[in-house]
């Protein structure tokens, strides 16, 4: 985290509150009560296309790079949204 962002957050949120928020978010994710919206998934070899997708403003949600061996081997290509 950048120093300026860290200093800004220190002024509006205490370290204990940040920790509690992180713990709560981790719990919600772990239990499946919330799930991130994945806009697109790209194979690691397609990192340039993933960056273009974000830079073009087409990502509404998370853009995921698939770094598993399966993706690199080409046996099951990851699908990217247009």
C-alpha positions as CSV (number, residue, x, y, z in Angstrom):
1,X,0.0,0.0,0.0
2,X,1.4,3.4,-0.9
3,X,2.5,5.7,2.0
4,X,0.0,8.4,1.1
5,X,-2.9,5.9,1.0
6,X,-1.7,4.4,4.3
7,X,-1.6,7.8,5.9
8,X,-5.1,8.7,4.6
9,X,-6.5,5.5,5.9
10,X,-4.8,6.0,9.3
11,X,-6.8,9.3,9.6
12,X,-10.2,7.8,8.9
13,X,-9.9,4.2,10.1
14,X,-8.0,2.7,13.0
15,X,-5.7,-0.3,12.5
16,X,-8.0,-2.3,14.7
17,X,-11.0,-1.4,12.6
18,X,-9.2,-2.3,9.4
19,X,-8.2,-5.7,10.9
20,X,-11.8,-6.3,12.0
21,X,-13.1,-5.4,8.5
22,X,-10.5,-7.7,6.9
23,X,-11.5,-10.5,9.2
24,X,-15.2,-10.0,8.5
25,X,-14.6,-9.9,4.7
26,X,-12.4,-13.0,4.9
27,X,-15.2,-14.9,6.8
28,X,-17.9,-13.8,4.3
29,X,-15.7,-15.0,1.4
30,X,-14.8,-18.2,3.1
31,X,-18.4,-19.1,3.9
32,X,-19.7,-18.2,0.4
33,X,-22.0,-15.5,1.8
34,X,-20.4,-13.1,-0.7
35,X,-18.6,-13.9,-4.0
36,X,-16.5,-11.6,-6.2
37,X,-17.9,-10.9,-9.6
38,X,-15.4,-12.2,-12.2
39,X,-15.6,-10.2,-15.4
40,X,-13.1,-12.2,-17.4
41,X,-10.5,-14.9,-17.0
42,X,-7.4,-15.0,-19.1
43,X,-4.6,-17.6,-19.3
44,X,-1.3,-16.4,-17.9
45,X,0.1,-16.3,-21.5
46,X,-2.6,-13.8,-22.3
47,X,-1.6,-11.2,-19.7
48,X,-1.3,-8.5,-22.3
49,X,-4.9,-9.1,-23.5
50,X,-6.0,-9.0,-19.8
51,X,-4.3,-5.6,-19.3
52,X,-5.9,-4.3,-22.5
53,X,-9.3,-5.5,-21.3
54,X,-8.8,-3.4,-18.1
55,X,-7.3,-0.4,-19.8
56,X,-10.1,-0.3,-22.3
57,X,-12.6,0.0,-19.5
58,X,-14.3,-3.3,-20.3
59,X,-13.8,-4.9,-17.0
60,X,-16.8,-4.7,-14.7
61,X,-15.7,-6.9,-11.9
62,X,-12.5,-8.8,-11.3
63,X,-10.1,-9.8,-14.1
64,X,-8.5,-13.1,-13.3
65,X,-5.2,-14.5,-14.6
66,X,-5.3,-18.3,-14.5
67,X,-1.9,-19.4,-13.4
68,X,-2.6,-23.1,-13.0
69,X,-0.6,-25.8,-14.8
70,X,-3.8,-26.7,-16.7
71,X,-4.0,-23.2,-18.2
72,X,-0.3,-23.2,-19.2
73,X,-0.5,-26.6,-20.8
74,X,-3.3,-25.5,-23.1
75,X,-5.5,-28.5,-22.2
76,X,-8.5,-26.3,-21.1
77,X,-8.3,-22.7,-22.3
78,X,-9.8,-20.1,-20.1
79,X,-12.7,-18.1,-21.5
80,X,-12.4,-14.3,-21.7
81,X,-15.5,-12.1,-22.0
82,X,-15.5,-9.8,-25.0
